[in-house]
């Protein structure tokens, strides 16, 4: 089954990291040194033409420096999205940022 929308943002994440399909596929290596998937399979996954397993999704996420959930929910090219802004906040300031957001949610100001 070919889907119009693949239901993930793998291509956007790969492009945001400046990687070709081959380079990303070459990063997808099992512990024994074997390749997890070929670049052709990766291409079909990006297009929504091939299904993927959770382990493949997690491998792709690790190779792209993110998590599996982000590959599904986040498009890294959306600069004004909340998660993109969150990523720009230094880790030492995130607790304070969260407190500010919680206050805004409760009071509206």
LINHUHU-V529371 format. One record per residue. PHI is phi in whole degrees, 0 to 359 (* if undefined). OMEGA is omega in degrees with one decimal (none if undefined). NEAR is the number of other ideal C-beta (glycine too) atoms within 10 Angstrom. Layout:
phi=PHI omega=OMEGA near=NEAR
phi=PHI omega=OMEGA near=NEAR
//
This chain:
phi=* omega=177.6 near=5
phi=260 omega=-179.6 near=9
phi=263 omega=175.8 near=9
phi=292 omega=177.1 near=5
phi=243 omega=-175.5 near=6
phi=289 omega=179.7 near=17
phi=82 omega=176.7 near=8
phi=206 omega=-178.2 near=21
phi=241 omega=-176.5 near=22
phi=301 omega=-178.6 near=22
phi=300 omega=-180.0 near=16
phi=296 omega=178.1 near=16
phi=295 omega=-179.7 near=24
phi=297 omega=179.7 near=22
phi=297 omega=-179.3 near=14
phi=295 omega=178.2 near=14
phi=266 omega=178.1 near=15
phi=71 omega=-176.6 near=7
phi=254 omega=170.6 near=16
phi=280 omega=176.1 near=11
phi=302 omega=-179.1 near=17
phi=298 omega=-178.3 near=13
phi=295 omega=177.4 near=13
phi=294 omega=179.1 near=20
phi=301 omega=179.0 near=22
phi=293 omega=176.2 near=13
phi=276 omega=-176.4 near=16
phi=269 omega=-173.9 near=19
phi=241 omega=174.2 near=13
phi=287 omega=178.7 near=10
phi=302 omega=-178.8 near=5
phi=275 omega=178.1 near=5
phi=92 omega=179.1 near=6
phi=278 omega=-179.3 near=8
phi=282 omega=-178.8 near=13
phi=291 omega=176.3 near=18
phi=215 omega=177.8 near=19
phi=279 omega=177.7 near=13
phi=292 omega=177.2 near=16
phi=294 omega=176.6 near=12
phi=294 omega=177.7 near=18
phi=300 omega=177.7 near=23
phi=299 omega=179.1 near=16
phi=295 omega=176.9 near=17
phi=296 omega=179.3 near=21
phi=302 omega=-178.2 near=22
phi=279 omega=-177.2 near=13
phi=81 omega=-178.9 near=16
phi=268 omega=-179.0 near=13
phi=223 omega=176.6 near=16
phi=284 omega=179.8 near=9
phi=222 omega=177.1 near=20
phi=266 omega=176.4 near=10
phi=300 omega=-179.1 near=8
phi=294 omega=176.1 near=11
phi=294 omega=179.0 near=18
phi=300 omega=179.1 near=18
phi=293 omega=176.6 near=15
phi=295 omega=177.8 near=19
phi=297 omega=180.0 near=26
phi=301 omega=179.6 near=18
phi=299 omega=-179.8 near=13
phi=294 omega=179.6 near=20
phi=263 omega=177.6 near=20
phi=74 omega=178.2 near=9
phi=220 omega=178.0 near=18
phi=242 omega=-176.4 near=14
phi=300 omega=178.9 near=17
phi=300 omega=179.1 near=10
phi=294 omega=177.4 near=18
phi=297 omega=-179.7 near=22
phi=277 omega=-168.9 near=13
phi=261 omega=-170.3 near=12
phi=246 omega=171.0 near=20
phi=257 omega=-174.1 near=16
phi=292 omega=179.7 near=20
phi=273 omega=179.3 near=12
phi=271 omega=-174.1 near=12
phi=298 omega=-175.8 near=8
phi=267 omega=178.4 near=6
phi=289 omega=-176.5 near=14
phi=306 omega=-178.7 near=10
phi=294 omega=177.1 near=13
phi=292 omega=176.6 near=14
phi=293 omega=178.5 near=11
phi=303 omega=-179.6 near=12
phi=298 omega=-179.3 near=12
phi=276 omega=-179.7 near=8
phi=280 omega=178.5 near=13
phi=302 omega=-178.0 near=7
phi=306 omega=-178.7 near=6
phi=289 omega=-178.2 near=7
phi=252 omega=-174.6 near=9
phi=292 omega=178.1 near=11
phi=297 omega=178.2 near=10
phi=294 omega=178.1 near=10
phi=296 omega=178.9 near=13
phi=296 omega=178.3 near=12
phi=298 omega=178.0 near=10
phi=296 omega=179.5 near=10
phi=295 omega=177.9 near=12
phi=297 omega=177.8 near=10
phi=297 omega=178.4 near=11
phi=297 omega=179.4 near=10
phi=295 omega=-178.6 near=8
phi=284 omega=-172.2 near=8
phi=257 omega=-177.6 near=7
phi=81 omega=178.2 near=6
phi=228 omega=none near=5
//
